[in-house]
C-alpha cells in the first residue's frame, strides 16, 4: 500500500447547519444584506478570557476582540494599538505608555487609565512572562508607567496582552474588548460569531459586518464544506487538501513560525535518559515526515527556535541530526535499551497533521526496535492531561509563540508553567534569566545561540518542522494575510468590489 495513503482516512462529515448563505450561490446577497464571512476551524474554543487562554486556537479568535498597548502586524513587527507611543528608561526597567484617546470598549464605556491599571495587574497575575512587572501607576491623564523588577530589553513584545474593562465581573463569559470585532455568541460544537465594532478607534476598519468561526470535526469535513460553499476561509490546511478545494478558491501560503515538536517527557523513563532522546533524534527522517504529512510544504527544524526569527537563531545547528540508524541503535544500547522498548504517542485527534506525523514517527522508530502506540484524544483532554497535567510519555504538537525569540525559548526554564516536556538544566535557567537583563544586542544574540546549543546537546525533544501555513480563501475576498504566528486577523478582509 502506498505509504502516504496510510496517513489519509476520510471521516464521515457531520455538517453543522450554516448560519450564513452559501458563498457559491449568494455572494451578491451577502454584499447587499450582510457582509459576512465564514472561517473554518477544527478546534473547539476552550476559553474566552484573554488572560487565561493558552490554546492557539482560542488566541487566533480573540485577536479580533481584544487589544493591548501594541499588536503584531502580518510582517511580524510591533505596531501601536491602545498606546500611541512608549518611552523606555535606559536600564529597560521603566516603560511609559501614552494611551490612545477616544477608545471605547464594546460595551460603550470609554477606556480609562483605571481600566488599564486594572488590566495590567490582572494580566500579571495570570501570565507568567508578565510577573516581572512590579508596579503600574498613572503618570498623566492618558499615561501609565510600568516598572519591572529587572531590566527587560524585549518587554515590548509582551505588551500585547489585553486591556479590558475593570467593571466586567467575568470577562470569560462576557468577552468585552476594544478590538475591531465584538463577541456575539458561542454555540458549542457549531460556531463562534463576532460582529463589527462600529465604535472602533480605527474608523477605517473592519470592513466585514460579521465573521463566523465554524467548528468542523476535522480537516476532511472542513474540505467538504469548502466544496459545497458553506465556508469562505479555511486556515492550517495540508497542501493536498487545499488543492482539492476547487477553482473558486485561492491558496495563500506563508511561514507560520510554528514549531512542530515530537515532545519527549524528560521526567518519564526512558525519556529521562539523554542517550535515549538522542537516539530518537537520529532515528527520525524529518524530510520524509514533511513529504508525507505536508507534501513537502514545511521547513525542517533542529531545536526549539524557528529559523525565521532571525539573528537569535543559530544556523550552525541545522546539520546536527541526520538520520543514522546504526548510531541510534548504538546510543540505545549504551542507555541499556538494546532491544528497544514500548511507548505511547498521545496526540490531539482534531489535528490531522499531528496524527499523520505521529504515524510516520511510529513507523520510523520501528527501525531501532521502539514500538510506539498512538493514542488519539480530544483537544480539551490533551490540554488538561498532556500540556497542563504533563501526564504523558510523548506527544506531537505545534508550539505557536509570538514573533519574539524569548517567547520561543522561555518555556525551557525549569520553573516555566509552559515547560510541559519537564526539561531541567540549571545552565539553561541561568541563561534564560540573564537574557532580558542583557542590553547589548550582540551579547543577547550570543546568549541565544549558546542556549539553543544546550537544547540540542541535551536532545531535550525532537523538532520536526515549521509547517508552511496554507490557507484557502474564496476568490471573492481580498485583504487576508498570513501572520508569522497563530492569528486570524479578519479586520482587513473584505469582498472585492
C-alpha positions in Angstrom: 0.0 0.0 0.0 1.3 3.5 -0.8 2.7 4.8 2.5 1.0 8.2 2.1 -2.4 6.5 1.9 -1.8 5.0 5.3 -2.0 8.6 6.7 -5.2 9.6 4.9 -8.5 8.5 6.4 -11.7 10.2 5.4 -14.1 10.5 8.3 -17.8 11.0 7.6 -18.5 14.6 8.0 -21.1 15.8 10.5 -22.2 19.0 8.9 -23.4 21.8 11.1 -26.3 24.0 9.9 -24.6 27.0 8.4 -25.6 30.4 9.8 -24.8 32.2 6.6 -25.8 31.7 2.9 -23.8 29.6 0.5 -20.9 31.6 -1.0 -21.4 29.8 -4.3 -24.9 31.0 -4.7 -25.3 34.0 -2.6 -22.3 36.3 -2.7 -24.3 39.1 -4.2 -27.0 38.8 -1.4 -24.2 38.8 1.2 -22.8 42.0 0.0 -26.2 43.7 -0.2 -27.7 42.5 3.1 -24.9 41.3 5.4 -21.2 41.4 4.7 -20.5 38.0 6.4 -17.6 35.6 6.1 -17.3 32.1 7.5 -13.9 30.7 8.7 -13.5 27.0 9.2 -11.7 25.9 12.4 -11.1 22.4 13.8 -10.6 23.3 17.4 -13.5 23.8 19.8 -12.9 27.0 21.7 -11.9 26.4 25.3 -11.9 29.9 26.9 -12.6 33.5 26.0 -10.7 35.1 28.9 -7.7 36.7 27.2 -5.5 36.5 30.2 -6.2 32.8 30.8 -6.3 31.5 27.2 -3.4 29.1 26.4 -4.6 27.3 23.3 -3.5 28.9 20.0 -6.9 28.1 18.5 -8.5 30.3 21.2 -6.0 33.1 20.7 -6.5 33.3 17.0 -10.1 34.2 17.5 -9.5 36.5 20.5 -7.0 38.6 18.4 -10.1 40.1 16.8 -11.8 41.0 20.0 -9.1 42.2 22.4 -6.1 44.5 22.0 -3.1 45.6 24.1 -0.7 48.5 24.1 0.9 47.1 21.0 -0.2 44.5 18.5 1.7 42.5 15.8 1.3 43.1 12.1 1.3 40.5 9.4 5.1 41.0 8.8 5.8 40.2 12.4 6.6 43.8 13.6 5.0 45.5 16.6 2.8 48.5 16.0 0.9 50.8 18.4 -2.6 49.8 19.3 -4.1 51.2 22.5 -0.8 53.0 23.1 0.4 55.6 20.7 3.9 55.7 21.9 6.2 54.2 24.6 9.3 55.7 26.3 11.8 53.3 27.8 14.3 54.1 30.5 18.0 53.4 29.8 18.0 50.4 32.1 14.9 49.0 30.4 13.1 48.8 33.8 10.5 51.5 33.2 8.1 51.6 30.3 5.8 54.7 30.0 2.9 54.3 27.6 0.9 57.2 26.1 -2.6 55.9 25.8 -4.7 56.4 22.7 -7.7 58.8 23.1 -11.2 58.1 22.1 -11.0 54.3 22.6 -14.3 52.6 23.6 -14.9 49.2 24.9 -17.5 47.0 23.2 -20.0 47.8 26.0 -19.8 51.5 25.1 -17.7 52.7 28.0 -14.6 54.8 27.4 -11.2 53.2 28.1 -9.7 54.9 31.1 -6.3 54.8 32.9 -8.1 52.9 35.7 -9.1 50.2 33.2 -5.5 50.0 32.0 -4.1 49.7 35.5 -6.7 47.0 36.4 -5.8 45.1 33.2 -2.1 45.2 33.9 -2.5 43.9 37.4 -4.9 41.2 36.4 -2.7 40.1 33.4 0.5 39.8 35.5 -1.3 37.5 38.0 -2.2 35.1 35.2 0.5 35.4 32.6 3.9 34.1 33.8 6.0 36.3 31.5 4.4 39.4 32.9 5.2 38.7 36.5 8.3 40.8 36.1 6.0 43.8 36.5 6.3 45.2 40.0 4.0 48.2 39.7 1.8 50.2 37.3 0.9 53.8 38.0 -0.8 56.7 36.5 1.7 59.4 35.3 -0.7 61.6 33.3 -4.3 61.9 32.1 -3.6 59.4 29.3 -0.4 57.9 30.5 0.8 54.9 32.6 4.2 53.7 33.7 5.1 50.0 34.2 8.0 49.3 36.4 9.8 45.9 36.2 11.7 44.1 38.8 14.7 43.8 36.5 15.8 45.1 33.1 13.9 43.5 30.1 15.2 44.6 26.8 12.4 42.6 25.0 9.5 43.6 27.1 7.6 45.4 24.4 6.9 42.1 22.6 4.9 41.2 25.8 2.9 44.4 25.8 0.3 42.9 23.6 -1.8 41.5 26.5 -5.5 42.5 26.5 -6.8 45.7 28.1 -10.2 45.0 29.5 -12.9 47.0 31.4 -12.4 46.9 35.2 -16.1 46.5 35.9 -16.7 43.3 34.0 -17.3 40.6 36.5 -16.5 37.6 34.3 -14.6 38.5 31.2 -14.6 34.9 30.1 -18.4 34.7 29.8 -18.7 38.4 28.7 -15.7 39.0 26.4 -15.6 42.8 26.1 -12.6 44.3 24.5 -11.6 47.2 22.2 -10.9 45.2 19.0 -12.3 45.6 15.6 -15.0 42.9 16.3 -17.3 42.3 19.2 -18.2 38.9 20.6 -21.8 38.0 19.7 -22.3 34.3 20.6 -20.7 30.9 21.0 -22.7 27.8 20.2 -20.7 24.8 21.4 -20.0 22.3 18.6 -21.2 24.8 16.0 -19.6 28.2 15.8 -18.3 31.4 17.3 -19.8 34.6 15.9 -18.2 38.1 16.1 -19.7 41.3 14.6 -18.3 44.6 13.5 -17.3 47.1 16.2 -18.9 50.3 15.0 -17.0 52.4 17.5 -13.6 51.0 16.7 -10.8 53.6 17.2 -9.6 53.0 13.7 -12.6 54.2 11.8 -11.4 52.6 8.5 -11.7 49.1 9.9 -13.2 46.5 9.9 -14.8 46.0 6.5 -17.0 43.0 7.4 -20.2 43.1 9.4 -19.8 39.6 10.7 -17.4 36.7 10.9 -18.5 33.2 11.8 -15.8 30.8 13.0 -17.4 27.5 12.1 -16.3 24.4 14.1 -15.6 21.4 11.9 -14.9 17.9 13.1 -11.7 17.7 11.2 -10.0 18.9 8.0 -11.8 16.4 5.9 -15.3 17.7 6.9 -14.0 21.2 6.5 -12.9 20.4 3.0 -16.4 19.1 2.2 -17.9 22.4 3.5 -15.4 24.4 1.4 -16.5 22.4 -1.7 -20.2 23.0 -1.0 -19.7 26.7 -0.4 -20.6 27.0 3.3 -17.0 28.1 4.3 -15.1 31.1 2.8 -11.7 30.7 4.5 -10.0 27.6 5.9 -6.6 28.1 7.5 -4.0 25.5 8.6 -4.7 23.1 5.7 -2.4 20.5 4.2 -1.3 21.1 0.7 -3.2 18.1 -0.8 -6.5 19.2 0.9 -6.1 22.8 -0.2 -5.6 21.7 -3.8 -8.9 19.8 -3.6 -10.9 22.9 -2.5 -11.9 23.8 -6.1 -11.4 26.7 -8.5 -13.5 29.1 -6.5 -10.7 29.4 -4.0 -7.2 30.9 -3.9 -4.4 29.1 -2.0 -2.5 31.6 0.2 0.8 30.4 1.7 3.5 31.7 4.1 5.8 30.9 7.0 3.8 30.1 10.1 6.6 30.5 12.7 5.2 27.3 14.2 7.4 24.7 15.8 6.1 21.1 15.4 7.7 19.1 18.2 7.8 15.4 18.9 7.8 16.2 22.6 9.5 13.7 25.0 8.6 13.9 28.6 12.0 14.3 30.2 10.6 13.3 33.6 9.3 9.9 32.3 11.5 6.8 31.8 13.1 6.1 29.4 13.0 9.7 28.1 14.7 10.9 31.2 17.8 9.4 29.6 19.6 11.8 27.3 21.0 9.0 25.2 17.5 7.6 24.5 16.4 11.1 23.4 19.5 11.5 21.2 18.8 8.0 19.7 15.3 9.1 18.8 16.6 12.2 17.1 19.0 10.1 14.9 16.2 7.7 14.0 13.9 10.3 12.7 13.9 11.3 9.0 12.3 14.8 9.0 12.2 15.2 5.3 10.2 12.0 4.9 7.8 13.2 7.5 7.4 16.6 5.8 6.8 14.9 2.5 4.2 12.5 3.9 2.3 15.0 6.1 2.7 18.3 4.2 3.6 17.2 0.7 6.9 18.8 1.2 5.5 22.1 2.4 7.5 22.5 5.5 10.9 23.6 6.8 13.0 21.1 8.8 13.7 22.2 12.4 16.6 21.3 14.7 15.9 23.0 18.0 13.4 25.0 20.0 13.5 28.2 17.9 12.3 28.8 14.4 14.9 30.0 11.9 12.6 32.7 10.6 13.0 34.5 13.9 16.3 36.0 12.6 19.7 36.6 14.2 18.8 34.9 17.5 18.7 31.6 15.7 22.0 29.7 15.3 22.1 28.4 11.7 25.2 26.3 12.5 22.9 23.9 14.4 20.9 22.9 11.3 23.2 19.9 10.4 23.2 18.4 13.9 20.9 15.5 13.3 20.9 13.4 10.1 19.2 10.0 10.0 21.7 7.4 11.2 20.1 4.1 12.3 23.3 2.5 13.4 24.2 5.4 15.6 20.7 5.4 17.0 20.9 1.7 17.9 24.4 2.2 19.4 23.0 5.0 21.7 20.1 2.9 22.8 22.5 0.1 23.7 24.6 2.5 25.7 21.4 3.6 27.5 20.5 0.0 28.3 17.7 -0.5 25.8 19.5 -2.6 23.2 16.2 -4.4 22.4 14.2 -1.2 22.3 11.0 -0.6 24.3 7.3 0.2 24.1 6.0 3.7 24.3 2.9 5.8 23.6 2.4 8.9 21.5 -0.6 10.8 22.8 -1.9 13.2 20.1 -4.9 15.5 19.7 -7.3 13.9 17.3 -8.5 17.1 15.7 -5.2 18.0 14.1 -4.6 15.7 11.1 -1.1 16.8 10.5 -0.1 15.8 14.1 -1.9 12.5 13.8 -0.1 11.9 10.5 3.2 12.9 12.0 2.7 10.5 14.9 2.0 7.6 12.5 5.1 8.5 10.5 7.3 8.7 13.6 6.0 5.3 14.9 6.8 3.8 11.5 10.4 5.2 11.6 11.1 4.2 15.2 10.4 0.5 14.4 13.8 0.5 12.7 15.6 0.8 16.1 13.3 -1.5 18.0 10.9 1.1 19.5 7.3 0.1 19.3 5.1 3.2 19.5 1.3 3.0 20.1 -0.7 6.0 19.1 -3.3 7.3 21.4 -5.7 9.9 20.0 -7.6 12.1 22.5 -9.8 15.1 22.1 -8.4 18.6 22.3 -9.6 19.5 25.8 -8.2 16.3 27.2 -4.9 17.0 25.5 -4.7 20.4 27.1 -5.6 19.2 30.6 -3.8 15.9 30.7 -0.8 16.4 28.4 0.0 20.1 28.4 -1.1 21.2 31.9 -1.0 17.8 33.7 2.1 16.6 32.0 0.7 13.1 32.2 2.1 11.5 29.1 5.2 9.9 27.6 5.4 11.6 24.2 3.2 13.8 22.0 3.2 15.7 18.8 2.0 19.3 18.7 2.8 22.7 17.2 4.2 25.4 19.5 2.9 28.7 18.5 4.9 31.5 20.1 4.6 35.2 19.3 7.2 36.6 16.9 9.9 37.1 19.6 12.9 34.9 20.5 12.3 35.0 24.2 8.7 33.8 23.8 10.0 30.8 21.8 12.7 29.9 24.3 11.3 30.8 27.8 9.3 27.6 28.1 12.6 25.6 28.7 13.1 27.3 32.0 12.6 24.6 34.7 10.1 26.8 36.5 8.0 27.7 33.5 4.4 26.7 33.5 4.8 26.1 29.7 7.7 23.6 30.2 5.4 20.7 29.5 8.3 18.5 28.5 9.8 18.8 32.0 13.2 19.8 30.8 15.6 20.8 33.5 19.1 22.3 33.0 20.4 24.8 35.6 22.7 26.4 33.0 19.7 26.9 30.6 17.8 28.5 33.5 20.7 30.9 34.2 20.9 32.0 30.5 17.1 32.5 30.2 17.2 34.6 33.3 20.1 36.7 32.0 18.9 37.5 28.5 16.2 40.1 29.4 18.8 42.0 31.5 21.4 42.0 28.8 21.0 45.3 27.0 23.7 44.8 24.3 22.0 43.2 21.3 25.1 41.3 20.1 25.6 39.8 23.5 21.9 38.8 23.7 22.3 37.0 20.3 25.3 35.2 21.6 23.4 34.0 24.7 20.5 32.8 22.5 23.0 30.8 20.4 24.5 29.2 23.5 21.1 28.4 24.8 20.0 26.7 21.6 23.2 24.7 21.6 22.5 23.4 25.0 19.0 22.3 24.0 20.5 20.4 21.1 23.3 18.9 23.2 20.7 17.6 25.7 18.4 16.4 22.9 15.5 17.7 25.0 13.0 16.6 22.4 12.8 16.1 18.7 11.9 19.0 16.5 10.2 18.2 13.2 9.1 21.1 11.1 7.7 24.5 10.6 4.7 23.5 8.6 4.0 26.0 5.8 0.9 27.9 6.6 -1.6 27.1 3.9 -5.0 28.9 3.8 -7.8 28.5 1.3 -9.6 31.8 0.6 -12.6 32.4 -1.5 -11.7 34.3 -4.7 -14.4 36.9 -4.0 -12.4 38.1 -0.9 -9.3 40.2 -0.5 -7.2 41.5 2.4 -6.5 38.2 4.1 -2.9 38.0 5.4 -0.9 35.1 6.9 0.8 36.1 10.1 4.1 34.5 11.4 2.1 33.5 14.4 -1.2 31.8 15.1 -3.6 34.6 14.2 -6.7 35.0 12.1 -6.9 38.8 11.6 -10.2 39.5 10.0 -10.1 43.3 10.2 -8.9 43.9 6.7 -10.8 41.1 4.9 -13.5 42.3 2.5 -15.4 41.3 -0.5 -14.0 42.6 -3.8 -15.9 45.5 -5.2 
